[in-house]
Amino acid sequence: MKSLSSLVSQIGYISNDIKVRIERLESFAMFELDTDKTKEPRVTASEVVLKAPTQQKEHHHPHHHSSHRQQQQHHHQPDSRHESVTPTDGAAMVPAITSSRADDASEQEKRQKRPKKVSIKESDDSVKPCRDYFDALEKDRNAKTIKLLQLYDSIGPILIKLESLVLGSFTGECAEMKYYYNHWEKQVFGCFTRFAAKNLEKFMDHLLHNQPLFEVDAILTVPEILMRPSSTDAYSIMISSVKDFLLRLKNFKRWTAETCLPCPVTKCEEKEFYFTFFEDVVQIPRVCELVINLQQSVQNLVTEVLTYLKSWQKYRNLWMYEKMSVCEKFLNQNVSLAQLDEKFIYYTQIVNELERHKPFHDIKSIRVNLKPLIRGIVDHAVEWRNTLGNILAERTRQQMIELHEHMV
């Protein structure tokens, strides 16, 4: 009875071990960087208050005891700097320099306790460019795939160990255990199905969440305002990440029917082929639906960025016309000084407005870096101002020369 009870206990332990491994397989987040989990929430306030540094423990510095007691006593006593010290005072035995040092120590302690204000940048430097983010995601996924393979490959040997305990054989294809093998293979298949669906859902949530994951540049390419990478490339990069994730399932070989041994290689048209979970998981209706929804969501997200960039076309007059000819025609109209001043103020206001503009704009998971675009528009506004000023200066110089010759 003891041996039977021990055997049952070991079977239960092995079953629980396999369950834990399957749960771990399902828990892997393939669309998250490991650094994202530990990253602190982005600070949006302009300032934060930091706590004063904590003091060192007393038992590490025994010689600080007396000094600390003196500081406490001095903190409750009147400031000696405002009182005259005479030989008849009760503190006559304490040298004046000791009191001065205690005052300094007390002031230093107060400064340490006083909160410090630290400016925080409004931009978040941790947001990676689009390509860099998905390259990092792929590298992180490579490391996680190795761990997943180690977990999955360990399940078969555990079942073989169970076979050895029950039947004394180490084959992994024992006929008496075929139902048990089938049971666990169904559990693993269900695990990979849920694993794929959960990761696709998480990626969808991350894309549509109002927290930037990666960054694209807004650039002025006359006459258009474009994304960098382009909208087509950005869409392709995001969808390629989904494809890369699903293709990882090809690393997990299915078991031969009624065994816990991997399927042997099969030759198909002179090519080696392995039966994996990929072929079955990608046909699950829920997985297919999520892939289609992701494609549509990515397309909508890219379109939303392009729509935002179109709003910057309000400055298009700065780059749509030839500056020299337009400025000359304007000055040929014999405009007044007030009209000239209005033009210079107009271009200066554009420059000042754009230099104060927020350097980025977040659209759900995409951060649009506006610095290249702002720099391009500012350059055009400055060029208009300089062109008008140069033509005006040259004409004024010519008029001065003509006036000088007339006076002579």
CORGI-V161697 format. One record per run of one state. SS is the DSSP state (helix for helix, strand for strand, loop for the rest). FROM is the first residue (numbers start at 0). LEN is the number of residues. If there is no record, write none. Layout:
ss=SS from=FROM len=LEN
ss=SS from=FROM len=LEN
This chain:
ss=loop from=0 len=1
ss=helix from=1 len=26
ss=loop from=27 len=6
ss=helix from=33 len=5
ss=loop from=38 len=8
ss=strand from=46 len=4
ss=loop from=50 len=7
ss=helix from=57 len=3
ss=loop from=60 len=1
ss=helix from=61 len=15
ss=loop from=76 len=3
ss=helix from=79 len=3
ss=loop from=82 len=13
ss=helix from=95 len=18
ss=loop from=113 len=2
ss=strand from=115 len=4
ss=loop from=119 len=8
ss=strand from=127 len=2
ss=helix from=129 len=38
ss=loop from=167 len=7
ss=helix from=174 len=34
ss=loop from=208 len=5
ss=strand from=213 len=8
ss=loop from=221 len=2
ss=strand from=223 len=5
ss=loop from=228 len=2
ss=helix from=230 len=21
ss=loop from=251 len=1
ss=strand from=252 len=1
ss=loop from=253 len=1
ss=strand from=254 len=1
ss=loop from=255 len=6
ss=strand from=261 len=1
ss=loop from=262 len=3
ss=strand from=265 len=3
ss=loop from=268 len=2
ss=strand from=270 len=3
ss=loop from=273 len=2
ss=strand from=275 len=1
ss=loop from=276 len=1
ss=helix from=277 len=4
ss=loop from=281 len=3
ss=helix from=284 len=31
ss=loop from=315 len=1
ss=helix from=316 len=4
ss=loop from=320 len=2
ss=helix from=322 len=9
ss=loop from=331 len=5
ss=helix from=336 len=19
ss=loop from=355 len=4
ss=strand from=359 len=4
ss=loop from=363 len=2
ss=strand from=365 len=4
ss=loop from=369 len=1
ss=helix from=370 len=37
ss=loop from=407 len=1
